[in-house]
Amino acid sequence: MTTPVSHRTTLIKSAVASRLLLLSLIILWRSLVSPYDTSAGLNPSCLADPSPSHPVGAQPLLPGLGSAVERSIVWDGVYYIRIAQCGYEYEQTYAFFPLLPICTSLLSRTALSPLVPVIGYRAVLGLSGYLINNVSFVLAALYFYRLSLAILKDPEASLRASILFCFNPASIFYSSIYSESLYALLSVGGVFYLLSGASNVAVLWLALSGLSRSNGMLNAGYIFFQAMHQVYNAWFIKKKSFLVMQVLVVAALRGICIFVPFMAFQAFGYYNLCLGRLPNELRPWCNRRLPLMYNYIQNQYWGVGFLKYFRIKQLPNFLLASPILSLALCSIISYARSRPRLFLSLGFRALAEEKSAEPLFSMEAVQEDAIPRNPGNRDIRRRKQTSKEVFPVEHDFPEIKPYLSPLALPFILHLLFMAATAFFVMHVQDRLDCKTRWLFLFCSAQGS
């Protein structure tokens, strides 16, 4: 019988093999076909003086190898490497969050700094980005397996979900110089720690995910979902108003911690682009009541906005995204049809026995009183909770599959939100990874 330990070994091999395969295909296709994006050669000098410890003009020992690495830096990678090398110079660069550039710059100046005289500083920055993202992906795959196991309670289904993650349709983003791998590691790891009961560690990871990508703020939804059920438990079942206040205060503080990186980055942009400027030099967003540069930049430079992508010429891109969007819709509808009352009540009509077994719904993490916690007390609390439910609960699913459990509900809601956002707001064919990770859980569970 296979065990989670053997599954982790299989998963590590699969994750590494998938990255090696993808990187090999990247090298192969770049040697056979000219790239569609030609921005790799755009590398003007930094507006500020370059770091004296890494003179840009120094001739490397292997310029051909360095040039090959630099030519692979395309699309968003151009921005990330430019930020790592020169900082935030232009308004449009603020669309890219700073965690990946910071990590890339640190790695290039420490462990990989001996390679600078060999291939050049910019090439070392590129190698740093590739190394960070591919290592992060392997770690993200391991955390995804652990998270899948916590939700599905099935090692085989969890392994299938993780293998699907390793060979997902958005794999190119995870191995290129994009922020997807770091975001996946931090968001998946953070949610795993939240389900494990390590809430403070979870908040730290989820906050860092917000420093990697703007949608890291959405991960606060898991904190608020947990708090919503804890408030219900404290108010309607335990009848303790002070416990309600404690839950609300803790949830608010944790939510603020997750929002802080995004807001701090917006403040950083406002400080650099708006303060100390003449009125005729101010950008339009600087004068707004809530000067959020991110929304303005996404709209102005990338055409991201509600229904802005609904154009006849974009029909092929909608067709390209239709398989994943269709699978997401089927998963959501399947869950909603199987447990409609649970879905529509946001989990409040779940069986008490289902919720009490999961840290996401449990009050164990909240310091409610000084009563010693032993199995007898826990059994008494569960019997009381069962008898005091305010919402009518479901009793027609004596044997509920983990895929249909209340624990899966926040992931279904997250999937629903991301699929709707991708369809109506984003470039629908892009960033499929943002909404497909949770989809793998449900696809793998169908084969159980």
Secondary structure as GFF3:
##gff-version 3
##sequence-region A 1 448
A	DSSP	alpha_helix	4	32	.	.	.	ID=ss1
A	DSSP	three_ten_helix	39	41	.	.	.	ID=ss2
A	DSSP	alpha_helix	63	71	.	.	.	ID=ss3
A	DSSP	alpha_helix	76	86	.	.	.	ID=ss4
A	DSSP	three_ten_helix	91	95	.	.	.	ID=ss5
A	DSSP	alpha_helix	99	109	.	.	.	ID=ss6
A	DSSP	three_ten_helix	113	115	.	.	.	ID=ss7
A	DSSP	alpha_helix	116	119	.	.	.	ID=ss8
A	DSSP	alpha_helix	121	152	.	.	.	ID=ss9
A	DSSP	alpha_helix	155	166	.	.	.	ID=ss10
A	DSSP	alpha_helix	171	175	.	.	.	ID=ss11
A	DSSP	alpha_helix	180	195	.	.	.	ID=ss12
A	DSSP	alpha_helix	199	212	.	.	.	ID=ss13
A	DSSP	three_ten_helix	214	219	.	.	.	ID=ss14
A	DSSP	alpha_helix	220	232	.	.	.	ID=ss15
A	DSSP	pi_helix	233	237	.	.	.	ID=ss16
A	DSSP	alpha_helix	241	273	.	.	.	ID=ss17
A	DSSP	three_ten_helix	279	281	.	.	.	ID=ss18
A	DSSP	three_ten_helix	284	287	.	.	.	ID=ss19
A	DSSP	alpha_helix	293	302	.	.	.	ID=ss20
A	DSSP	three_ten_helix	312	314	.	.	.	ID=ss21
A	DSSP	alpha_helix	315	338	.	.	.	ID=ss22
A	DSSP	alpha_helix	340	344	.	.	.	ID=ss23
A	DSSP	alpha_helix	352	356	.	.	.	ID=ss24
A	DSSP	alpha_helix	375	387	.	.	.	ID=ss25
A	DSSP	three_ten_helix	402	404	.	.	.	ID=ss26
A	DSSP	three_ten_helix	406	408	.	.	.	ID=ss27
A	DSSP	alpha_helix	409	424	.	.	.	ID=ss28
A	DSSP	alpha_helix	433	446	.	.	.	ID=ss29
###
